[in-house]
Amino acid sequence: MSTLMEDDIKRWTAKRKTALVLDIIQGKTTVAEASRAYDLTPSEVDAWVEEGKRGMENALRSKPLEVKEQYERQVRELQEAYGEAMLELRARKKLASLLGNEDEK
């Protein structure tokens, strides 16, 4: 692990998260190893890695987005995904009612 990592981390600062994410990206450790070593959930570490990737992608753009723009875009994408899921759910319920499968409501 990176030299920025102490054995007993009380608070995960951005600098510590960055060091851990870089170690994962560089193949020095894995998400599973890091989550075990630092008593973190794999989903928490995965979220840090994904956020780091988005940040790097944005930083390497010729015209980087403002943080507000990034979050607004992310919210729009999530709203679209939610809307699609709701449409699919309604369609399944409608199909179930047309087929007489009242159990699936």
N, C-alpha and C positions, 0 to 999 in steps of 0.2 A: 504494500500500500504506500501511498504518498507520505512524505515526511510531514505534511500538514495534519495528519491524522493522529490524534492522541488516543490512548486506550480507553479513557473514560470521558467521552464527549458528553457534556451537559446540554449544549445548545448547538444546533446545526446552523451555522452561519452560511451565508451565500458562498463565502470562500471555501469552506469545508465541503459544501455540496458540490461545488465546481471541481474540487480536487478529486472527489469520489467519482463523479460523472466522467471526468477525463480518464481516470484509471480504468473505468469500465469500457469506455470507447477505445482506449489504447490496448485493451485486452489484458491488462495487468490483473484484473479480477473480474468476477461475474456478478450479476445482480444477486444471484442466490448466495454467493460467498459474502458479499457486502452486507446483505440483509441479516445473515447469521452473525457475522463478526460484530456488527454495530447494533444488533437487536432492533432492526427496522423491518417493516413489512416489505415484501418484494414489490407490491403495488406502489408503495411510497417511493422506493428507489427507481422503479420504472417511470413513474411520473416525473421525477427529477431528470432522468435521462431524456425523456421526450421533450420536456421544457427546454433543456439545454440544446437539443437538436434544433428546435424551433428558433431559439435565440441565435444560434450560429447561422442558420439559414437566413434569418432576417439581417444579421450583421453583414453578411456577404452579398446582400443585394446591392445593386447599383444605387437604388434609392430606398434605404431602409424605412420600414414603417415605424410610425410612432407606437409606443406601447399601447396607447388608447386604441389606435387603429387595429393593432394585433388582436386585442381582446374583443373589440367589436366584431371583427371578422370571425373569430372563434365562436362568439355568441350566435352570430348569424348561421354558421355551419351547424351548430348544435340545435338551433331552432328548426332548421330545415330537416335535420335528421329526426327530430321529435315529431314534426308534422307528418313526415313520411310514415313513421311508426304508427301514429294515430290513425292515418288513413288505412293502413294495412289491417290494423286491429278492427276498425269499423267494417271493413270489407269482409273480414273473416266472420264477424258476428252476423252480418247480413246474410252471408252464404249459409251459415249454420242455421239461421232462422228459416231461410227458404227451403233448406233440406230437411227441416223438422228436427234438428239436433238441438233441443232446448238446453241440454247439459252444458254446451260450450259457451253459453252466454256469460 
